[in-house]
Amino acid sequence: MVNDIISDTLTRIRNANLAKHQIAQIKATKITRNIIKVLQEEGFIENFSEIEDQSFNYILISLKYKGSNRSSIITTLKRISKPGLRIYSNHKDLPKVLGGIGIAIISTSKGIMTDKKARYFGIGGEVLCYVW
């Protein structure tokens, strides 16, 4: 049993990237679906599909690589807000990851979105992770 599904999701993607796997399999929950949608919209993964088994639902993520040596698009996935220490930020103090090159995934009252989109809408929330 996994206590922190977001950390488990990020770790599975990170491990699949390091091993140069084409796909990664994660447990399907509402929050993981939304995080994966944000990663796809920002161009960090190619696509994803949901597999419904008899007892479990999974999401298969197709990872993205560039060049002939297959260097990964995602270089770092870093969990910020943890179950033991939640990190919240208002819209004025939302972090800029690597000066705007990376993204911060924010859980807001309007759903999960990037820091740029949250700044545009003027809403803050819980800073889930950084991706670059």
C-alpha positions as CSV (number, residue, x, y, z in Angstrom):
1,M,0.0,0.0,0.0
2,V,1.3,3.4,-1.0
3,N,0.7,6.3,1.4
4,D,1.8,9.1,-1.0
5,I,0.4,8.5,-4.5
6,I,2.0,11.6,-5.9
7,S,5.5,10.6,-4.8
8,D,4.9,7.1,-6.1
9,T,3.9,8.5,-9.5
10,L,6.9,10.8,-9.8
11,T,9.2,8.0,-8.7
12,R,7.8,5.6,-11.3
13,I,8.2,8.2,-14.1
14,R,11.7,9.1,-12.9
15,N,12.8,5.4,-12.7
16,A,11.4,4.7,-16.2
17,N,13.2,7.7,-17.6
18,L,16.5,6.7,-16.1
19,A,16.1,3.1,-17.5
20,K,15.1,4.6,-20.9
21,H,11.8,2.7,-20.9
22,Q,9.2,3.6,-23.5
23,I,6.3,3.3,-21.1
24,A,5.6,3.7,-17.4
25,Q,2.7,2.2,-15.5
26,I,1.2,4.1,-12.6
27,K,-1.9,3.6,-10.5
28,A,-4.9,5.6,-11.8
29,T,-6.4,8.0,-9.3
30,K,-8.1,11.4,-9.9
31,I,-5.0,13.4,-8.9
32,T,-2.5,11.2,-10.9
33,R,-4.8,11.6,-14.0
34,N,-4.7,15.4,-13.6
35,I,-0.9,15.5,-13.1
36,I,-0.3,13.4,-16.2
37,K,-2.6,15.7,-18.2
38,V,-0.6,18.7,-17.2
39,L,2.7,16.9,-18.1
40,Q,1.2,16.0,-21.5
41,E,0.0,19.6,-22.1
42,E,3.4,20.9,-21.3
43,G,5.1,18.4,-23.7
44,F,7.0,16.3,-21.1
45,I,5.3,13.1,-22.1
46,E,3.9,11.9,-25.4
47,N,0.5,10.5,-24.4
48,F,-1.2,8.3,-21.9
49,S,-4.0,5.7,-21.8
50,E,-6.0,4.3,-19.0
51,I,-6.2,0.5,-18.6
52,E,-9.1,-0.9,-16.5
53,D,-8.3,-4.3,-15.0
54,Q,-10.7,-6.3,-12.9
55,S,-9.3,-5.2,-9.6
56,F,-7.1,-2.2,-10.5
57,N,-7.0,0.8,-12.8
58,Y,-3.7,1.8,-14.3
59,I,-2.4,4.6,-16.5
60,L,0.2,3.7,-19.1
61,I,2.4,6.7,-19.9
62,S,4.4,7.0,-23.1
63,L,7.6,8.8,-22.3
64,K,9.3,11.2,-24.6
65,Y,13.0,11.2,-25.6
66,K,15.0,13.4,-28.0
67,G,17.8,12.7,-30.4
68,S,19.5,9.5,-31.5
69,N,21.0,8.9,-28.1
70,R,17.5,9.1,-26.5
71,S,18.1,11.7,-23.9
72,S,15.0,12.2,-21.8
73,I,12.9,15.3,-22.0
74,I,12.3,15.2,-18.2
75,T,15.6,15.8,-16.5
76,T,14.2,16.3,-12.9
77,L,11.0,15.6,-11.1
78,K,11.1,17.0,-7.5
79,R,8.3,16.6,-4.9
80,I,7.8,19.8,-2.9
81,S,4.7,19.5,-0.7
82,K,4.8,16.3,1.3
83,P,2.2,14.6,3.5
84,G,4.2,15.6,6.6
85,L,4.8,19.2,5.4
86,R,2.4,20.9,3.0
87,I,3.7,23.9,1.1
88,Y,1.1,26.5,0.1
89,S,1.7,29.6,-2.0
90,N,-0.5,32.5,-3.0
91,H,-0.6,33.7,-6.6
92,K,2.0,36.5,-5.9
93,D,4.5,34.1,-4.4
94,L,4.2,31.2,-6.9
95,P,7.7,29.8,-7.7
96,K,9.3,30.2,-11.1
97,V,11.3,27.0,-11.8
98,L,14.6,27.6,-13.4
99,G,13.6,31.1,-14.4
100,G,10.5,29.9,-16.3
101,I,12.1,27.0,-18.1
102,G,10.6,24.3,-15.9
103,I,7.1,24.1,-14.4
104,A,5.7,23.9,-10.9
105,I,2.5,21.8,-10.7
106,I,0.0,23.5,-8.4
107,S,-3.2,22.1,-6.8
108,T,-5.7,24.9,-6.8
109,S,-9.4,25.3,-6.1
110,K,-9.8,25.3,-9.9
111,G,-8.0,22.0,-10.4
112,I,-4.4,21.0,-10.9
113,M,-2.4,23.4,-13.2
114,T,1.0,24.8,-13.9
115,D,2.4,27.8,-12.1
116,K,2.0,30.0,-15.2
117,K,-1.7,29.2,-15.5
118,A,-2.3,29.8,-11.8
119,R,-0.5,33.1,-12.0
120,Y,-2.7,34.1,-15.0
121,F,-5.9,33.2,-13.1
122,G,-4.7,34.9,-10.0
123,I,-5.1,31.8,-7.7
124,G,-2.7,30.1,-5.4
125,G,-2.6,26.6,-3.9
126,E,-0.5,23.7,-2.8
127,V,2.8,23.4,-4.7
128,L,2.9,19.7,-5.6
129,C,6.1,19.3,-7.6
130,Y,8.7,20.8,-9.9
131,V,9.4,19.4,-13.4
132,W,12.2,20.4,-15.7
